[in-house]
């Protein structure tokens, strides 16, 4: 008889030990199936009553019922304890909170806002236009003739028409990704009589070789002024006012004579990059060519104008000491989160 009671006590001890190790609802349910289900080990202890001699059945039955009641009570207590415990790890509400990581505007977009706000204070309105252009607005109206090297298919992103011809014709149906925001100059002058005073921020596309200062897609800021009596002095004074207002009073800029079909005279504008210890080109500028005014039905005898187109990424590089233009398109959060 002692052997039977020992086996019953062993089952009780095993059930108690494993119940204490049940750390969650899933483990507790597995324990219940093992010990208290219809085929569980505690339920099966009643087999010992049937196998015991008649004079020992009462003692065995009492021990079985005692173990069953004790194990069941322990199960209910453990179940209640786990239900009352918090579902997750304890949190010390007195600790300082963690700021959620949130995104911010891309540096280039921030610079666009800064530039349009600056020129807005100088009296410029903001204009825009399509990025997919026709040859008239991208070349013809800008005084770029049919056989000019700038219209070479290798220097442009043409959207090839069904006949496969990519360039070399003055056809409004021939499309390409605009190579300059000067196309918006034409659209503004076509629809707005002078005086005109606008800036045009936007993307432009050129198949340039990628390096630390060139990308095949970048952003330009175009400015256009058309009115009576506008001169090159107005152009230069506006650019220098912009350079000092945006980069600081100590910023250095220079003008170099150049040539563009749509301006005459023309110049390149460079700004000194202190970190690189060299001059880097921001863009071109000049007086609007009379042929461009005539293409937009503006009287070139009465009105003159000036325009410039600066690379926004290069402005951002100079302002925020960015050493490589490729950082703007690498989507490296470590870089972007600095601004």
ABEGO torsion letter per residue (X at the ends): XAAAAAAAAAAAAAAAAAAAABABAAAAAAAAAAAABAABAAAAAAAAAAABBAAAAAAAAAAAAAAAAAAAAAAAAAAAAAAABBABBBBBAABBBBBBBBBBBBAAAAAAAAAAAAAAAAGBBBBBBBABBBAAAAAAAAGBBAABAAABAAABBBBBBAAGBABGBBBAABBBBBABAAAAAAAAAAABBOBBBBBBBEBBBBBBBBBAABBABBBBBBBBBBBBGBBAAAAAAAAAAAAAAAAEAABBBBBBBBBBAABOBBBBBBBBBAAAGBBBBAEBBEBBBAAAAAAAGBBAAABBBBBBBBBAAAAAAAAAGBABAAAAAAGBAAAAAAX
